[in-house]
Every structure is written in structure tokens, then in C-alpha cells.
């Protein structure tokens, strides 16, 4: 469902470097409290995009998928909370990990497999969808509900 003030930006990534650069550019426009949902199949480049966001936030640490830890926290110009809900099975687990508190904070929250928390995501969530094309390129769509957490 597209809301009235929705903004959609489309990118094509021909390489890992392109995906990193798209993430880095996205980070430059994020404000504290931004929540990003990342949807796409395994291997689509969700974590690669988060690595680019981390570069844009001047995070020096190596970014890895938090599949087993569920949440990784990195410090840069803003804190980055990288959340992977792949292993979450019940909604109650989301409360246990404090997802609502993380999203209400002043950092940037990037959530892989967000469909498991769809009822908790704030209205201002940036919805990123990554699709693998038959030629191996990635089509990346970023849809933002409002300008509240995106600077111009």
C-alpha cells in the first residue's frame, strides 16, 4: 500500500561495490530514529546494503549478518542497530529482544526479514526491497512513507 507522501527511489546494482555505494548514499540522508526494513531472498544483498549504510555512518567495524546473535550494534556518527529476524519464530520473541525500544531510539535500525515484525514497524519505516534479476544484477527499491526521517 502506497501512502500519499510516499517517496520511491529505484536503483540498479551491477556489483557488490554498487550495492555498498547505494547504502552509503542512503546513510547520508538518514536522521536519528530512522528504521529501514530490508526484504529480499537469501543472497540478494541485504547485508551488503547494511555494510554500505555503515560506511556512510563512518563505522569502522566489520559488519556481519547477525543471524545467530539477532542484533548487532555498531557505533559511528549515529549508532547502527543491525537486526536479523530470520531465526525468530514467534511475535513474543520480538519483545524479548527489545525491538520496539531499539526502533524508538536515536540510532538507525536496519531490519532483515522484517515481515516477522510487520505489526511493530513504525509508519516512517523505509521499505527496501531487493530483487535479483536474471542477469545477476540487483534491482533495489527504497520506499519511504514520509520525509520525517529522510533529509533532502
C-alpha positions in Angstrom: 0.0 0.0 0.0 1.4 3.3 -1.0 0.7 6.3 1.2 0.1 9.8 0.0 3.5 11.3 0.9 5.4 8.2 -0.2 8.8 8.5 -2.0 10.1 5.7 -4.1 13.7 5.6 -5.4 14.9 2.8 -7.7 18.4 1.7 -8.2 20.2 -1.0 -10.3 23.2 -2.6 -8.7 25.6 -4.3 -11.1 28.1 -5.3 -8.4 28.8 -5.5 -4.7 30.6 -2.2 -5.0 27.4 -0.6 -6.4 25.3 -2.0 -3.5 27.8 -0.7 -1.0 27.6 2.7 -2.6 23.8 2.8 -2.6 23.9 2.0 1.1 26.5 4.7 1.7 24.4 7.3 -0.2 21.3 6.2 1.7 23.1 6.7 5.1 23.9 10.3 4.2 20.2 11.1 4.1 19.1 9.3 7.3 18.2 11.1 10.5 18.2 9.6 14.1 15.3 7.3 14.6 15.2 6.0 11.0 14.0 2.4 10.6 14.9 0.5 7.4 13.2 -2.8 6.5 15.2 -4.9 4.1 13.3 -7.5 2.1 14.7 -9.9 -0.4 15.7 -13.6 -0.9 18.8 -15.1 0.7 21.9 -13.8 -1.1 20.1 -10.7 -2.5 22.4 -8.2 -0.8 20.6 -7.1 2.3 23.7 -7.3 4.5 25.8 -5.7 1.7 23.4 -2.7 1.7 23.8 -2.5 5.5 27.6 -2.6 5.1 27.2 0.4 2.8 25.0 2.2 5.4 27.7 1.5 8.0 30.3 3.1 5.8 28.1 6.1 5.3 27.8 6.4 9.1 31.6 6.2 9.4 31.6 2.8 11.2 35.0 1.2 11.2 34.0 -2.3 12.4 33.4 -5.2 10.1 29.7 -5.7 9.5 28.5 -9.3 9.6 25.0 -10.7 9.4 23.6 -11.1 12.9 21.6 -14.2 12.0 22.7 -16.0 15.2 23.0 -13.0 17.5 19.8 -11.4 16.1 21.0 -7.9 16.9 24.4 -6.3 16.3 25.2 -2.7 17.5 27.8 -0.5 15.8 29.0 3.0 16.8 29.6 5.6 14.1 28.3 9.1 13.5 25.0 7.5 14.7 24.5 4.1 16.3 23.5 1.4 13.8 21.3 -1.5 15.0 21.5 -4.3 12.5 18.7 -6.8 13.2 18.1 -10.1 11.5 14.8 -11.7 12.3 15.4 -14.9 10.2 15.5 -17.1 13.3 12.5 -15.5 15.1 9.5 -17.8 15.2 7.0 -16.0 17.5 6.0 -12.4 18.0 6.7 -12.7 21.7 10.4 -13.1 20.9 10.4 -9.6 19.4 9.5 -8.2 22.8 12.2 -10.3 24.5 14.9 -8.8 22.3 13.6 -5.2 22.8 12.9 -4.4 19.2 10.4 -1.7 20.0 12.9 0.0 22.3 15.6 -0.1 19.7 13.4 1.3 17.0 12.3 4.1 19.3 15.9 5.1 19.9 18.1 7.8 18.3 20.1 5.4 16.1 19.5 3.9 12.7 17.7 0.5 12.8 18.2 -1.8 9.8 16.0 -4.9 9.9 16.4 -8.0 7.7 13.4 -10.3 7.4 11.0 -7.5 8.6 7.9 -9.4 7.7 8.2 -11.2 11.1 7.7 -7.8 12.8 5.3 -6.2 10.4 2.9 -5.1 13.1 5.7 -3.4 15.1 7.3 -1.4 12.4 6.7 2.4 12.7 4.9 4.2 10.0 8.1 6.1 9.0 9.9 2.8 8.1 11.8 3.0 4.9 11.0 -0.2 2.9 13.9 -1.5 0.9 13.2 -4.4 -1.5 16.0 -6.1 -3.3 15.2 -8.3 -6.3 17.8 -10.5 -8.1 17.4 -10.1 -11.9 18.0 -13.0 -14.4 21.3 -11.3 -15.4 22.5 -11.3 -11.8 22.0 -7.5 -11.3 20.0 -6.3 -8.3 17.0 -4.1 -8.5 16.8 -2.0 -5.3 13.6 -0.1 -4.5 13.5 2.2 -1.5 10.1 3.4 -0.4 9.8 6.0 2.4 6.5 6.9 3.9 7.3 10.4 4.8 10.2 12.9 4.8 10.4 12.8 8.6 13.5 10.5 8.7 15.0 11.4 5.3 16.8 14.7 4.8 16.7 16.3 1.4 
